[in-house]
Amino acid sequence: VQLQASGGGLVQAGESLRLSCAASGRTFSNHVMGWFRQAPGKEREFVAAITWNDINTIYADSVKGRFTISRDSVKNMVFLQMNNLKAEDTAVYYCAANINRRGYNFADIAGIAGYYAYWGLGTLVTVSS
């Protein structure tokens, strides 16, 4: 499995960016796809996640209403549309994936980094205030 994140860059506060994650190596139906971020000197934190099949989504409170996660099943890609960016959104953003295991509630596991078996290299987002 390979996950390749792209789309990061330098923007000003209030602007938008769209991150992409190209997924390959298997069929991603019945998978959970997530975005996490890590700011300098801080731990990796959950941003958003989506279930590939039924497109359930969940967001961290800090990005709710500003970020939107989506997926394109034809292109095998996951996106993170980030609007109204703030300086505190500055971080390296990572996409992650794992099988949506039976017996696990999506809302309970989506935000746990240890749940995800596959990770891509990050893409840097810098928001200047």
TAQUI-V470892 format. One record per backbone hydrogen bond with DSSP energy under -1.0 kcal/mol. NH is the residue of the N-H (numbers start at 1). CO is the residue of the C=O. Records with the same first field share a line. If there is no record, write none. Layout:
NH=CO / CO
This chain:
2=24
4=22
6=20
11=126
13=128
14=85
15=12
17=82
19=80
20=6
21=78
22=4
23=76
24=2
31=28
32=98
33=50
34=96
35=48
36=94
37=45
38=92
42=39
45=37
47=35
48=35
49=58
50=33
51=56
52=31
55=51
58=49
60=47
63=60
64=60
66=63
67=63
68=81
70=79
72=77
76=72
77=72
78=21
79=70
80=19
81=68
82=17
83=66
85=15
89=86
90=87
91=125
92=38
93=123
94=36
96=34
97=118
98=32
100=30
101=99
104=101
108=105
109=105
110=106
112=109
115=112
116=113
118=97
120=95
123=93
125=91
126=9
128=11
